[in-house]
Amino acid sequence: MEWDILRKIGLTDGEIRVYKALIHLGKSSTGKIMKKSGISSSKVYLILEKLIQKGLVSFVIENNVKKFQVTNPQSILDYVDKKKDEFENIKKDFEKVVPQINAILGTYEEESAQVYKGMRGIRVAFSNLLEELNKGEEYYFFGVSKEEMSNKQVLVFFQNLHAKRIAKGIHVKGIADTILRELYSKTPIFKKMFSIRYYDLTLPTGIVIGKNRILILIWGIENTCYELISKRAADRYREFFNKIWEKAKK
C-alpha cells in the first residue's frame, strides 16, 4: 500500500505509523500498538485521540481495557471531503482579508524588488501582475527566445497563463522575434484578446510590463523571475514598448 497518500491528506508521521499498526493488528490495546508502531507511551494516547477526532479510529472497552481499531476505510474519504469543505471556507474568509492586506502592502510597493524561483514562484509573480489589472485593461510583453518557447514546460506555462488572463478579461500586446511568427499564429490561446507584432531585434530576456510592475524572466535550469515594483519604471517601459510597437511588423 502507498502509505504516503495518508501524508498527502494531512496525517503526521506518528498518526500514519499508528494507523498502519492498527490495520495490521486489528482491534488492539495500546501496548501492542506501541510495540508495532514504535511510538512511545507518552505520545500514543495523544495520537490515538487525534485519529479518533478525525473519525479514522474508534475504540471499545472490553474487560475494563480500552481497545482501538480503525474505522471503515470510507471514513478517510469522508475526512478528505470534510477538509475540502474547511479549506473552501478558509479560502472564502481569506478572500475578504486580501483587500485589507493589499491596502497595507500598497503603502510599501512604491519602489521594491523581489526574486521568484521555479515555476510555482513565477506563477505567483504573474498572479500579482494580473491582480492589479481590471477587466478590459492590458499588459505588454517582449517575447522570450525561440529556444525558450520550444521548451514544452514554458509553452504550457504561458498557455495556462493566457487562459487565466482571458477568463479575467485582460488584453495583452506583445512584441516577439519574427522567427516565432508561426508558433504564435498556430496556437489558439495566443489569439483571444491578444495582439502581437514582430521585430527582428528583440530583448535578450522575456519582459512583461504591468500597471505598476515589471517582470524579467530567465528560463533554463533554474527558472527565475525578477519582479520590479515601480510605477515610474513601468511607465517608462510602456513608453519604450510603444515606440518599438510602431516600428514592428503586424
C-alpha positions, 0 to 999 in steps of 0.5 A: 500500500502507498502509505504516503497518500495518508501524508498527502491528506494531512496525517503526521508521521506518528498518526500514519505509523499508528494507523498502519499498526492498527490495520495490521493488528486489528482491534488492539490495546495500546501496548501492542500498538506501541510495540508495532508502531514504535511510538512511545507511551507518552505520545500514543494516547495523544495520537490515538485521540487525534485519529479518533477526532478525525473519525479514522479510529474508534475504540471499545472497552472490553474487560475494563481495557480500552481497545482501538481499531480503525474505522471503515476505510470510507471514513478517510474519504469522508475526512478528505471531503470534510477538509475540502469543505474547511479549506473552501471556507478558509479560502472564502474568509481569506478572500475578504482579508486580501483587500485589507492586506493589499491596502497595507502592502500598497503603502510599501510597493512604491519602489521594491524588488523581489526574486521568484524561483521555479515555476510555482514562484513565477506563477505567483509573480504573474498572479500579482501582475494580473491582480492589479489589472481590471477587466478590459485593461492590458499588459505588454510583453517582449517575447522570450527566445525561440529556444525558450518557447520550444521548451514544452514546460514554458509553452504550457506555462504561458498557455495556462497563463493566457487562459487565466488572463482571458477568463479575467478579461485582460488584453495583452500586446506583445512584441516577439522575434519574427522567427516565432511568427508561426508558433504564435499564429498556430496556437489558439490561446495566443489569439483571444484578446491578444495582439502581437507584432514582430521585430527582428531585434528583440530583448535578450530576456522575456519582459512583461510590463504591468500597471505598476510592475515589471517582470524579467524572466530567465528560463533554463535550469533554474527558472527565475523571475525578477519582479520590479515594483515601480510605477515610474519604471513601468511607465517608462517601459510602456513608453519604450514598448510603444515606440518599438510597437510602431516600428514592428511588423503586424 
